[in-house]
Amino acid sequence: MTATEDLIASAEAHSAHNYHPLPVVVASAQGAWMTDVEGRRYLDMLAGYSALNFGHGNPRLIEAATEQLGRVTLTSRAFHHDRFAEFCARLARLCGKEMVLPMNTGAEAVETAVKTARKWGYRVKGVPGGRARIVVAANNFHGRTTTIVSFSTDPEARADYGPYTPGFDIVPFGDLGALRDAVTEDTVAVLIEPVQGEAGVLVPPPGYLPGVRELTRERGVLFVADEIQSGLGRTGRTFACEHEDVVPDVYLLGKALGGGVVPVSAVVADADVLGVFRPGEHGSTFGGNPLACAVGLEVVAMLETGEFQQRATELGEHLHAELGLLAGSGKVVEVRGRGLWAGVDIDPSHGTGREISEKLMERGVLVKDTHGSTIRIAPPLVISKEDLDWGLDQLRAVLG
């Protein structure tokens, strides 16, 4: 038995089977490349679902983390620490907002947004107690907590976790008419992903996001944009909402905010929204800890230069042009996405998304499938054009 087989067998024996990973065991990584326990290298074309926008082991982020590790890593919010104020101020400024509520994971940020919207609805909008409702989009992916899966339309994510949390109305993604019909006097927020990642990198039709913004303002409802996967440079802008000059009331951030080093997430909004919280009404032991703030500060500093957004724009144009040629050949049914992010629907005659992912793995490229014959491509923003082209060459070879 090889080292890979032995480690996979041990994992299968001693861990819950809530994931079905590709049969590769990563031992080290740098930039856009990962190396397994056998010494074989793989081009990472997933980037941890955009958590690794700045690549594996980014020197700036590792230095920031290492320096902080030697000082203090955790105080809890029972005390102030010397990285917290600057992190909140710099992140708020990057977002054009006033306040930040730091958490750890993306799901925690979404849960926090749900609580924020409901509390705002009762205290500010004046919705009668217990009646607040939030409108969400079908095919969403906002996390896997019991509340979040309560408004999922994915049977795999939702089945067997009831009873489900009430208070959510689901409408088709991209349908402004359905959204308008769903908003009532009890609606406190519209929660959507500007680009639906897990659904296959679905980009809404032009005018949809501005329409959501106009409707929510008109009806006195919060627009909450889940930019956990689409934000922080992935689409070629700091936030995917910027592609249509839209500024939501609330940004939900995560994944890349931790630089692939530590889990960091945040809810970012103005004081009239986040100001509804009083001491003791919400919290997190690790949220906003010194190590997270040190890494998050460096992420913000890197985004402030615009360098990574520009790379995502330029390499994204190249990526979509090359994938468009595959679509024209008939081997690919459809390509969607923005920036350095693409959902690729493979012609089913070539195999399922899982089968295509396995064939790419054998050729040294790692991607992730979703929904039948769809694969997602989202390499670190630091990938070179040469490496990106090599990865696309492997896709062409797999498709014949």
C-alpha positions in Angstrom: 0.0 0.0 0.0 1.4 3.4 -0.9 1.6 6.3 1.5 -1.4 7.9 -0.2 -3.5 4.8 0.0 -2.6 4.3 3.6 -3.5 7.8 4.6 -6.7 7.8 2.7 -7.7 4.5 4.3 -7.0 5.9 7.7 -9.0 9.0 7.0 -11.9 6.8 5.8 -11.7 4.7 8.9 -11.5 7.4 11.5 -13.3 10.5 10.1 -17.0 11.1 9.3 -17.7 10.7 5.6 -19.3 14.2 5.1 -16.8 14.9 2.2 -15.8 12.9 -0.8 -12.4 14.3 -1.6 -10.3 13.4 -4.7 -7.8 10.6 -3.9 -4.8 13.0 -3.4 -3.0 13.7 -0.1 -1.4 17.1 0.0 1.7 17.5 2.0 3.0 21.0 1.1 2.0 23.9 -1.2 3.4 27.2 -2.5 1.7 29.8 -4.7 -0.6 28.0 -7.1 1.1 24.6 -6.7 0.6 21.7 -4.2 2.7 18.7 -3.6 1.4 15.3 -2.4 3.0 12.8 0.0 4.5 11.0 -3.0 6.2 14.1 -4.2 3.9 14.7 -7.2 3.0 18.3 -7.9 -0.5 19.6 -8.8 -1.7 22.9 -10.1 -4.4 24.2 -7.7 -7.3 25.4 -9.8 -9.8 25.6 -6.9 -7.9 27.8 -4.4 -9.9 26.5 -1.4 -13.1 27.9 -2.9 -11.4 31.3 -3.1 -10.0 31.2 0.5 -6.6 31.1 -1.2 -6.9 34.1 -3.5 -3.4 35.1 -2.6 -1.9 31.7 -3.1 -0.5 29.1 -0.7 2.1 30.3 1.7 1.9 33.9 0.5 5.1 35.5 2.1 3.4 38.7 3.2 0.6 36.8 5.0 3.0 34.2 6.5 5.2 37.0 7.8 2.2 38.8 9.4 1.0 35.6 11.0 4.4 34.6 12.2 5.1 37.9 13.8 1.7 37.9 15.6 2.2 34.3 16.7 5.2 35.5 18.8 3.2 38.2 20.5 -0.4 37.2 21.3 -2.9 35.0 19.5 -6.1 35.1 21.6 -7.6 37.4 24.2 -11.3 36.8 23.7 -13.4 39.9 23.3 -13.5 40.3 27.1 -10.5 42.6 26.6 -9.2 44.9 23.9 -6.1 44.0 21.9 -3.8 46.2 19.8 -4.8 44.8 16.4 -8.5 45.0 16.6 -9.3 48.7 16.1 -7.0 49.0 13.1 -8.4 45.9 11.5 -12.0 47.1 11.9 -11.2 50.6 10.7 -9.2 49.5 7.6 -11.8 46.8 6.6 -14.7 49.2 7.1 -12.9 51.8 4.9 -12.2 49.2 2.2 -15.9 48.5 2.1 -17.0 52.1 2.3 -18.8 51.4 5.6 -18.6 52.5 9.2 -18.6 49.3 11.3 -17.3 45.7 11.3 -18.5 42.7 13.3 -15.7 40.1 13.1 -16.5 36.3 13.2 -14.6 33.2 12.1 -16.3 31.3 9.3 -18.5 32.3 6.4 -21.5 30.4 7.9 -21.0 32.4 11.1 -21.1 35.7 9.1 -24.3 34.6 7.5 -25.9 33.6 10.8 -24.8 37.0 12.2 -26.4 38.7 9.2 -29.6 36.9 9.8 -29.6 38.0 13.5 -28.6 41.5 12.5 -31.4 41.9 10.0 -34.0 40.5 12.3 -32.9 42.8 15.2 -32.8 45.8 12.8 -36.2 44.9 11.6 -37.7 44.9 15.1 -35.8 47.8 16.6 -35.5 50.1 13.6 -38.1 49.2 10.9 -40.7 48.4 13.5 -41.7 44.9 12.4 -43.9 43.2 15.0 -42.1 40.7 17.2 -41.6 37.3 15.8 -42.7 38.2 12.2 -39.5 39.2 10.5 -38.9 37.6 7.1 -35.8 37.4 4.8 -36.0 36.8 1.1 -33.3 34.5 -0.4 -32.6 33.1 -3.8 -33.1 29.5 -5.0 -29.9 27.5 -5.5 -28.2 29.6 -2.9 -25.3 28.4 -0.8 -24.7 30.4 2.3 -23.3 27.6 4.6 -24.5 24.5 6.4 -25.9 25.5 9.8 -29.4 24.3 10.7 -30.8 27.8 10.1 -29.0 28.2 6.8 -30.0 24.9 5.3 -33.5 25.7 6.3 -33.6 28.1 3.3 -31.5 25.9 0.9 -33.1 24.3 -2.1 -30.3 21.7 -2.4 -31.8 18.4 -1.2 -28.4 17.0 -0.3 -27.6 20.0 1.9 -31.1 20.1 3.5 -32.4 16.6 3.9 -32.8 15.1 7.4 -32.0 18.2 9.3 -35.5 19.4 10.2 -37.4 20.8 11.9 -36.3 23.8 9.9 -36.0 27.5 10.9 -39.0 29.6 9.6 -38.9 33.1 8.4 -37.5 32.8 4.9 -39.0 33.3 1.4 -37.3 31.7 -1.6 -37.5 33.3 -5.1 -35.7 32.4 -8.4 -32.2 33.9 -8.7 -32.2 36.8 -11.2 -36.0 37.3 -11.2 -36.8 40.8 -10.1 -40.5 40.4 -10.5 -40.6 37.4 -8.2 -38.5 39.3 -5.7 -40.8 42.3 -5.8 -43.8 40.0 -5.1 -42.1 38.3 -2.2 -41.3 41.5 -0.3 -43.9 42.4 2.3 -44.2 44.7 5.3 -42.6 42.0 7.4 -39.6 41.6 5.2 -36.4 42.9 6.8 -33.7 41.8 4.3 -32.9 40.4 0.9 -29.9 38.0 1.2 -28.2 37.0 -2.1 -24.9 36.0 -3.5 -23.9 38.5 -6.3 -22.6 35.4 -8.1 -23.8 32.0 -7.0 -20.7 29.9 -6.6 -21.8 26.5 -5.5 -24.6 26.6 -8.0 -22.1 26.6 -10.8 -20.8 30.2 -10.9 -24.1 31.7 -11.9 -24.0 35.4 -12.9 -27.3 37.2 -12.7 -28.7 39.0 -15.7 -27.6 42.6 -16.3 -29.6 45.0 -14.2 -30.6 42.5 -11.6 -28.3 43.7 -8.8 -29.2 47.4 -9.4 -32.8 46.3 -9.4 -32.4 44.6 -6.1 -30.7 47.7 -4.7 -33.6 50.0 -6.0 -36.3 47.7 -4.7 -34.8 47.3 -1.2 -34.4 51.1 -0.8 -37.9 51.7 -2.0 -39.4 49.1 0.4 -37.2 49.9 3.4 -35.4 46.5 3.4 -31.7 45.7 3.9 -29.8 44.4 0.9 -27.3 41.9 2.3 -24.7 40.7 -0.2 -22.9 37.5 0.5 -19.5 38.2 -0.9 -17.8 35.4 1.1 -16.7 33.6 -2.1 -17.2 36.3 -4.8 -15.5 39.1 -2.9 -12.0 40.3 -2.2 -10.6 40.3 -5.8 -12.0 37.0 -7.3 -14.1 38.6 -10.0 -11.7 41.4 -10.9 -13.2 43.9 -8.5 -12.9 44.1 -4.7 -16.6 43.1 -4.6 -18.6 41.4 -7.3 -21.4 44.0 -6.7 -19.0 46.7 -8.1 -19.5 45.3 -11.6 -22.8 47.0 -11.7 -21.9 49.9 -9.4 -24.1 48.6 -6.6 -23.4 49.1 -2.9 -25.4 46.9 -0.6 -26.3 47.8 3.0 -24.4 44.8 4.4 -21.3 43.0 3.1 -20.6 39.4 4.3 -17.0 38.5 3.9 -14.9 35.5 4.7 -12.7 32.9 2.9 -10.0 35.1 1.3 -10.1 37.5 4.3 -8.1 35.0 6.2 -5.5 34.7 3.5 -5.7 30.9 3.5 -3.9 31.1 6.9 -6.7 31.3 9.5 -10.5 31.4 9.3 -11.7 35.1 9.4 -15.1 36.4 8.5 -16.9 39.7 9.0 -20.2 41.5 8.7 -19.6 45.0 7.5 -22.3 47.8 7.5 -23.0 51.3 8.7 -23.7 52.2 12.3 -27.5 52.4 11.7 -27.4 48.7 11.0 -24.7 47.1 13.2 -25.4 49.7 15.9 -28.5 47.6 16.9 -26.3 45.2 19.0 -25.7 45.8 22.7 -23.1 44.0 24.9 -24.0 40.4 25.4 -26.5 40.1 22.5 -24.0 38.4 20.1 -20.4 37.2 20.2 -17.7 34.7 19.4 -14.8 33.4 21.5 -12.4 33.6 18.6 -14.0 36.3 16.5 -11.7 39.2 15.9 -8.8 37.5 17.7 -5.3 39.1 17.4 -4.0 36.5 14.9 -7.0 36.8 12.7 -6.8 40.6 12.8 -3.1 40.6 11.9 -3.6 38.4 8.9 -6.8 40.2 7.9 -5.0 43.6 8.1 -2.4 42.3 5.6 -5.1 41.1 3.3 -6.8 44.5 3.4 -3.4 46.1 2.7 -2.9 43.9 -0.3 -6.3 44.6 -1.7 -5.9 48.4 -1.3 -3.2 48.4 -4.0 -5.6 47.0 -6.7 -2.9 44.7 -7.9 -4.9 41.5 -7.3 -8.1 42.8 -8.8 -6.2 43.8 -11.9 -4.6 40.3 -12.2 -8.0 38.7 -11.8 -9.4 41.0 -14.6 -6.6 40.3 -17.0 -6.1 36.6 -16.4 -9.9 36.2 -16.2 -10.4 37.7 -19.7 -7.8 35.2 -21.0 -9.4 32.3 -19.1 -12.9 33.0 -20.5 -11.6 33.5 -24.0 -9.9 30.1 -23.9 -12.9 28.4 -22.3 -15.1 30.1 -24.9 -13.1 28.3 -27.7 -13.9 25.0 -26.0 -17.6 25.9 -25.9 -17.4 26.6 -29.6 -16.0 23.2 -30.2 -19.0 21.5 -28.7 -16.9 19.8 -25.9 -18.2 22.4 -23.4 -21.9 23.2 -23.2 -21.7 26.5 -21.4 -19.2 28.7 -19.6 -20.2 31.2 -16.9 -18.4 33.5 -14.5 -16.5 36.7 -13.9 -12.8 37.4 -13.4 -10.7 34.5 -12.6 -13.7 32.3 -11.8 -15.6 30.0 -14.1 -18.3 27.4 -14.1 -17.8 25.0 -17.0 -20.6 22.7 -18.1 -19.0 19.7 -19.8 -20.8 17.9 -22.5 -22.1 14.8 -20.5 -20.8 12.5 -23.2 -17.3 13.2 -21.8 -18.3 12.2 -18.3 -19.6 13.6 -15.0 -18.0 16.5 -13.3 -16.4 14.1 -10.8 -15.0 11.9 -13.6 -13.5 15.0 -15.3 -12.0 16.1 -12.0 -10.4 12.7 -11.5 -9.0 12.7 -15.0 -7.6 16.2 -14.5 -6.1 15.0 -11.2 -4.3 12.3 -13.0 -2.7 15.0 -15.3 -1.7 17.1 -12.3 -4.6 19.6 -12.1 -7.0 19.9 -9.2 -10.5 21.3 -9.7 -13.9 20.6 -8.1 -17.1 19.3 -9.6 -20.6 20.5 -8.8 -24.1 19.5 -10.1 -23.7 16.8 -12.7 -21.1 17.6 -15.4 -20.1 21.1 -14.1 -16.6 21.9 -12.9 -15.5 25.1 -11.2 -12.2 26.8 -12.1 -10.9 29.3 -9.6 -7.1 29.3 -9.3 -5.2 31.6 -6.9 -5.0 35.1 -8.2 -1.2 34.8 -8.1 -1.1 32.1 -10.8 1.1 32.8 -13.8 -0.4 33.0 -17.3 1.9 30.1 -18.3 0.6 27.9 -15.5 -3.0 28.8 -16.3 -2.4 27.9 -19.9 -0.8 24.6 -18.9 -3.9 23.8 -16.8 -6.2 24.6 -19.6 -4.1 22.4 -21.9 -4.8 19.5 -19.6 -8.5 20.2 -19.7 -8.3 20.1 -23.5 -6.4 16.8 -23.4 -9.0 15.3 -21.1 -11.8 16.4 -23.4 -10.0 15.0 -26.4 
